[in-house]
Amino acid sequence: MSTQAENRKVVDHFWSDLDGGPPTGAKLEEWKDWFADEAVWEMPFAPEPLAKAVPGRALIGHFVDWFFGSVPDLVIDSLVVHDTTDPELFVLELHGRATVAQNGNIYANTYCTHMRVRDGKVTLIREYFDPNVVVGAFGVELIGEGMATVMAAAGLEVSQ
């Protein structure tokens, strides 16, 4: 099997693990194992105070805990995965919809995502999405509280 085909299987399994909504408990911990230790989750258009980059598997794990906890009914639909000429890089188009648990607002956003896979692990997720939708659904205060929770769980201080 080619490197690209092996990496594509990782991409497909990574997203199929979300088919029933965000995993919880032991299944969530298993899902986090898709990430390499040096992985980075980038969100170049993220609104303040949402981090534009979440570096490292451990911090990504805390970020995912907060995000999935905030949108426990998240549904990913219309997922399309595009192979590229780089066997490690895939471009995805998808849409996510959920109710924000903390305030009852609907979160519905469209994403263009770059995903890089090496040696069976996700090393990069770079999500492009509409930041106005994030702020409208979560609100700046909830985003700030969420990022503070992520950083505290990682044993890091939040800069003011």
Backbone as numpy.savetxt, mean C-alpha at the origin, in Angstrom:
# Nx Ny Nz CAx CAy CAz Cx Cy Cz
11.26 -21.30 -16.00 10.40 -20.12 -16.00 11.30 -18.89 -16.00
10.94 -17.88 -16.79 11.74 -16.66 -16.86 11.63 -15.84 -15.58
12.59 -14.95 -15.39 12.56 -14.05 -14.23 11.28 -13.23 -14.22
10.90 -12.72 -15.39 9.68 -11.92 -15.46 8.45 -12.74 -15.09
8.37 -13.97 -15.54 7.23 -14.82 -15.22 7.20 -15.12 -13.72
8.35 -15.39 -13.14 8.41 -15.64 -11.67 7.98 -14.40 -10.91
8.48 -13.23 -11.33 8.11 -11.98 -10.65 6.63 -11.66 -10.84
6.09 -11.98 -11.99 4.67 -11.74 -12.25 3.81 -12.60 -11.32
4.26 -13.81 -11.02 3.53 -14.66 -10.07 3.48 -14.01 -8.69
4.58 -13.36 -8.29 4.61 -12.65 -7.00 3.58 -11.52 -7.02
3.58 -10.73 -8.08 2.63 -9.63 -8.21 1.19 -10.16 -8.13
0.92 -11.20 -8.88 -0.44 -11.76 -8.90 -0.85 -12.27 -7.52
0.04 -12.99 -6.84 -0.28 -13.51 -5.50 -0.44 -12.39 -4.48
0.44 -11.38 -4.55 0.38 -10.23 -3.65 -1.02 -9.62 -3.69
-1.53 -9.36 -4.89 -2.84 -8.72 -5.02 -3.99 -9.68 -4.78
-3.84 -10.95 -5.16 -4.93 -11.90 -4.92 -5.14 -12.13 -3.42
-4.09 -11.92 -2.63 -4.25 -12.04 -1.18 -5.17 -10.96 -0.60
-5.48 -9.94 -1.41 -6.38 -8.87 -0.97 -7.80 -9.04 -1.53
-8.02 -10.13 -2.24 -9.32 -10.34 -2.88 -10.49 -10.32 -1.91
-10.33 -10.82 -0.72 -11.41 -10.82 0.27 -11.37 -9.61 1.17
-10.67 -8.57 0.76 -10.47 -7.39 1.60 -9.13 -7.50 2.32
-8.79 -6.49 3.09 -7.50 -6.52 3.78 -7.41 -7.72 4.73
-6.29 -8.42 4.69 -6.13 -9.54 5.62 -5.96 -9.02 7.05
-6.26 -9.88 8.00 -6.10 -9.53 9.41 -5.35 -10.65 10.12
-4.89 -10.37 11.33 -4.25 -11.37 12.16 -3.06 -12.04 11.48
-3.02 -13.36 11.57 -1.89 -14.12 11.01 -1.80 -13.95 9.50
-2.94 -13.83 8.83 -2.92 -13.65 7.36 -2.28 -12.31 6.98
-2.51 -11.28 7.79 -1.87 -9.99 7.54 -0.36 -10.10 7.72
0.06 -10.78 8.76 1.50 -10.95 8.99 2.14 -11.72 7.84
1.44 -12.73 7.32 1.94 -13.46 6.15 2.01 -12.55 4.93
1.00 -11.70 4.74 0.98 -10.79 3.59 2.16 -9.83 3.65
2.51 -9.36 4.84 3.65 -8.44 4.99 4.95 -9.10 4.57
4.99 -10.43 4.59 6.20 -11.15 4.18 6.51 -11.01 2.69
5.56 -10.49 1.91 5.85 -10.23 0.51 6.93 -9.16 0.36
7.10 -8.29 1.38 8.03 -7.17 1.27 9.45 -7.57 1.63
10.42 -7.09 0.84 11.83 -7.25 1.16 12.17 -6.30 2.32
13.20 -6.64 3.07 13.60 -5.79 4.20 13.85 -4.35 3.76
14.41 -4.16 2.58 14.76 -2.82 2.10 13.67 -2.19 1.23
12.49 -2.77 1.22 11.40 -2.27 0.38 11.05 -0.82 0.74
10.47 -0.13 -0.24 9.99 1.23 -0.05 8.60 1.33 -0.66
7.70 1.96 0.08 6.35 2.26 -0.42 6.33 3.76 -0.64
6.32 4.18 -1.90 6.35 5.60 -2.24 4.97 6.08 -2.68
4.66 7.32 -2.29 3.41 7.97 -2.68 3.75 9.41 -3.06
4.29 9.63 -4.27 4.79 10.96 -4.64 3.78 12.09 -4.51
2.49 11.80 -4.67 1.47 12.85 -4.60 0.75 12.88 -3.25
1.29 12.19 -2.27 0.63 12.11 -0.96 0.45 13.50 -0.36
-0.74 13.77 0.18 -0.98 15.07 0.81 -0.37 15.09 2.22
0.07 16.24 2.63 0.58 16.40 4.00 -0.56 16.11 4.97
-0.36 15.45 6.05 0.90 14.95 6.60 1.20 13.49 6.27
0.56 12.93 5.23 0.85 11.56 4.82 2.27 11.50 4.28
3.01 10.49 4.68 4.40 10.35 4.24 4.45 10.11 2.73
5.42 10.70 2.08 5.62 10.48 0.66 6.39 9.19 0.40
7.07 8.69 1.43 7.79 7.42 1.32 7.80 6.73 2.68
7.58 5.43 2.64 7.63 4.61 3.85 8.73 3.58 3.60
9.92 3.81 4.18 11.06 2.94 3.89 11.19 1.77 4.86
11.47 0.61 4.29 11.77 -0.57 5.10 10.55 -1.41 5.42
10.75 -2.70 5.43 9.66 -3.65 5.66 8.95 -3.41 6.99
9.69 -3.12 8.04 9.07 -2.95 9.36 8.14 -1.73 9.37
8.60 -0.61 8.83 7.77 0.60 8.83 6.58 0.42 7.88
6.80 -0.24 6.75 5.68 -0.55 5.85 4.63 -1.37 6.61
5.08 -2.31 7.41 4.15 -3.13 8.20 3.29 -2.29 9.12
3.89 -1.31 9.79 3.12 -0.43 10.68 2.16 0.45 9.87
2.61 0.91 8.70 1.77 1.73 7.83 0.55 0.92 7.37
0.79 -0.30 6.94 -0.28 -1.17 6.47 -1.26 -1.47 7.60
-0.74 -1.68 8.82 -1.62 -1.91 9.97 -2.60 -0.76 10.13
-2.08 0.48 10.06 -2.94 1.65 10.21 -3.92 1.77 9.03
-3.39 1.66 7.82 -4.24 1.88 6.65 -5.33 0.82 6.56
-4.97 -0.46 6.66 -5.98 -1.52 6.58 -6.97 -1.42 7.74
-6.50 -1.01 8.92 -7.41 -0.81 10.05 -8.39 0.31 9.80
-7.98 1.29 9.01 -8.84 2.43 8.68 -9.84 2.12 7.57
-9.52 1.14 6.73 -10.40 0.78 5.62 -10.61 -0.74 5.59
-11.23 -1.29 6.64 -11.33 -2.75 6.75 -12.20 -3.40 5.67
-13.01 -2.61 4.98 -13.85 -3.16 3.92 -13.30 -2.83 2.53
-12.01 -2.51 2.45 -11.39 -2.13 1.18 -11.60 -3.20 0.11
-12.05 -2.74 -1.04 -12.21 -3.61 -2.21 -11.35 -3.02 -3.33
-10.48 -3.86 -3.86 -9.68 -3.47 -5.02 -10.38 -4.06 -6.23
-10.71 -3.20 -7.19 -11.37 -3.71 -8.39 -10.67 -3.18 -9.63
-11.05 -3.72 -10.73 -10.51 -3.37 -12.04 -8.98 -3.36 -12.08
-8.36 -4.34 -11.44 -6.90 -4.45 -11.44 -6.41 -4.94 -12.80
-5.50 -4.17 -13.38 -4.85 -4.55 -14.63 -3.35 -4.45 -14.38
-2.63 -5.53 -14.70 -1.18 -5.57 -14.52 -0.53 -5.58 -15.90
0.41 -4.65 -16.09 1.14 -4.56 -17.35 2.59 -4.97 -17.11
3.07 -5.93 -17.90 4.49 -6.25 -17.89 5.24 -5.13 -18.59
6.52 -4.99 -18.28 7.36 -4.00 -18.95 8.58 -4.73 -19.52
9.45 -3.99 -20.19 10.67 -4.61 -20.72 11.68 -4.90 -19.62
11.48 -4.33 -18.44 12.29 -4.63 -17.27 11.61 -5.79 -16.54
12.26 -6.94 -16.41 11.60 -8.11 -15.81 11.24 -7.95 -14.34
11.74 -6.90 -13.68 11.42 -6.67 -12.27 10.31 -5.64 -12.07
9.94 -4.92 -13.13 9.02 -3.79 -13.01 7.68 -4.08 -13.68
6.61 -3.78 -12.93 5.26 -3.95 -13.43 4.49 -2.66 -13.19
3.59 -2.33 -14.10 2.74 -1.14 -13.97 1.32 -1.64 -13.80
0.66 -1.13 -12.77 -0.69 -1.58 -12.45 -1.66 -0.41 -12.49
-2.87 -0.71 -12.91 -3.98 0.22 -12.85 -5.03 -0.43 -11.96
-5.55 0.32 -11.00 -6.56 -0.26 -10.12 -7.39 0.83 -9.48
-8.47 0.39 -8.89 -9.36 1.28 -8.18 -9.65 0.64 -6.82
-9.64 1.45 -5.78 -9.97 0.97 -4.45 -11.14 1.75 -3.88
-11.98 1.04 -3.14 -13.15 1.68 -2.51 -13.33 1.09 -1.13
-13.61 1.98 -0.16 -13.81 1.55 1.22 -14.53 2.64 1.98
-14.99 2.27 3.18 -15.53 3.24 4.12 -14.46 3.46 5.18
-14.12 4.72 5.44 -13.13 5.03 6.46 -13.76 4.76 7.83
-13.17 3.83 8.56 -13.75 3.36 9.83 -13.91 4.48 10.85
-12.96 5.41 10.89 -12.96 6.44 11.93 -14.02 7.53 11.73
-14.50 7.72 10.47 -15.44 8.82 10.26 -16.63 8.46 9.36
-16.63 7.27 8.78 -17.74 6.84 7.94 -17.72 7.38 6.52
-16.69 8.17 6.16 -16.59 8.70 4.81 -16.23 7.60 3.82
-16.68 7.78 2.58 -16.33 6.85 1.51 -14.98 7.29 0.92
-14.10 6.31 0.80 -12.81 6.51 0.13 -12.85 5.72 -1.16
-12.72 6.40 -2.29 -12.71 5.74 -3.60 -11.68 6.45 -4.45
-10.61 5.76 -4.78 -9.51 6.38 -5.50 -9.03 5.45 -6.61
-8.49 6.06 -7.65 -7.91 5.33 -8.77 -6.40 5.48 -8.67
-5.71 4.39 -8.92 -4.26 4.36 -8.76 -3.57 3.91 -10.05
-2.41 4.47 -10.29 -1.44 3.92 -11.22 -0.25 3.57 -10.34
0.15 2.32 -10.34 1.15 1.85 -9.40 2.30 1.17 -10.12
3.51 1.55 -9.74 4.70 0.83 -10.19 5.06 -0.16 -9.09
5.34 -1.37 -9.49 5.69 -2.40 -8.51 6.95 -3.09 -9.00
7.95 -3.15 -8.13 9.21 -3.80 -8.47 9.39 -5.03 -7.58
9.76 -6.14 -8.21 9.92 -7.42 -7.52 11.32 -7.97 -7.83
12.00 -8.40 -6.79 13.32 -9.02 -6.95 13.43 -10.18 -5.97
13.92 -11.30 -6.45 14.16 -12.48 -5.62 12.91 -12.89 -4.83
11.75 -12.78 -5.47 10.51 -13.23 -4.83 9.91 -12.26 -3.83
10.48 -11.05 -3.72 10.00 -10.07 -2.74 9.69 -8.74 -3.43
8.71 -8.03 -2.88 8.37 -6.70 -3.36 9.41 -5.73 -2.80
10.10 -5.01 -3.69 11.10 -4.04 -3.25 10.61 -2.60 -3.40
9.58 -2.40 -4.21 9.05 -1.05 -4.41 7.57 -1.11 -4.77
6.82 -0.26 -4.11 5.47 0.08 -4.56 5.47 1.60 -4.65
5.19 2.10 -5.83 5.09 3.55 -6.03 3.68 3.83 -6.54
2.87 4.45 -5.68 1.46 4.69 -6.00 1.24 6.15 -6.39
0.60 6.32 -7.53 0.14 7.64 -7.96 -1.37 7.63 -7.81
-1.89 8.61 -7.07 -3.33 8.68 -6.81 -3.71 10.14 -6.61
-5.00 10.39 -6.55 -5.52 11.75 -6.37 -5.45 12.11 -4.88
-4.57 13.04 -4.49 -4.45 13.39 -3.08 -5.70 14.08 -2.53
-6.46 14.75 -3.38 -7.67 15.41 -2.92 -8.71 14.40 -2.43
-8.74 13.24 -3.05 -9.66 12.18 -2.62 -9.26 11.68 -1.24
-7.95 11.55 -1.00 -7.46 11.09 0.30 -7.86 12.07 1.39
-7.60 13.35 1.16 -7.93 14.38 2.16 -9.44 14.45 2.37
-10.21 14.36 1.30 -11.66 14.42 1.42 -12.24 13.28 2.24
-11.65 12.10 2.11 -12.18 10.94 2.82 -11.63 10.83 4.24
-10.34 11.04 4.40 -9.70 10.86 5.71 -9.66 12.14 6.53
-9.40 13.26 5.86 -9.19 14.52 6.57 -7.76 14.61 7.08
-7.26 15.82 7.13 -5.86 16.05 7.53 -5.61 15.59 8.96
-6.55 15.81 9.85 -6.35 15.43 11.26 -6.20 13.92 11.40
-7.07 13.16 10.74 -6.99 11.70 10.82 -5.71 11.18 10.18
-5.29 11.79 9.08 -4.03 11.39 8.45 -2.87 11.64 9.42
-2.87 12.81 10.05 -1.82 13.13 11.02 -1.80 12.16 12.18
-2.98 11.83 12.71 -3.05 10.85 13.80 -2.54 9.49 13.34
-2.90 9.12 12.12 -2.45 7.84 11.57 -0.95 7.77 11.42
-0.36 8.83 10.89 1.10 8.83 10.72 1.79 8.83 12.07
1.22 9.52 13.06 1.80 9.51 14.41 1.74 8.09 14.99
0.64 7.39 14.75 0.49 6.02 15.21 1.53 5.11 14.55
1.72 5.27 13.25 2.70 4.48 12.51 4.10 4.69 13.09
4.46 5.95 13.26 5.80 6.27 13.76 5.99 5.78 15.19
4.98 5.95 16.02 5.08 5.50 17.43 5.21 3.97 17.48
4.48 3.27 16.64 4.57 1.81 16.61 5.97 1.35 16.21
6.63 2.19 15.40 8.00 1.87 14.96 9.04 2.38 15.96
8.57 3.04 17.03 9.51 3.57 18.02 10.19 4.84 17.57
9.56 5.56 16.65 10.13 6.80 16.11 9.29 7.99 16.54
9.92 9.13 16.67 9.20 10.35 17.01 8.70 11.03 15.75
7.58 11.71 15.87 7.02 12.45 14.76 7.52 13.88 14.85
8.05 14.39 13.73 8.49 15.79 13.73 7.29 16.69 13.60
7.33 17.78 14.32 6.19 18.72 14.30 6.37 19.77 13.25
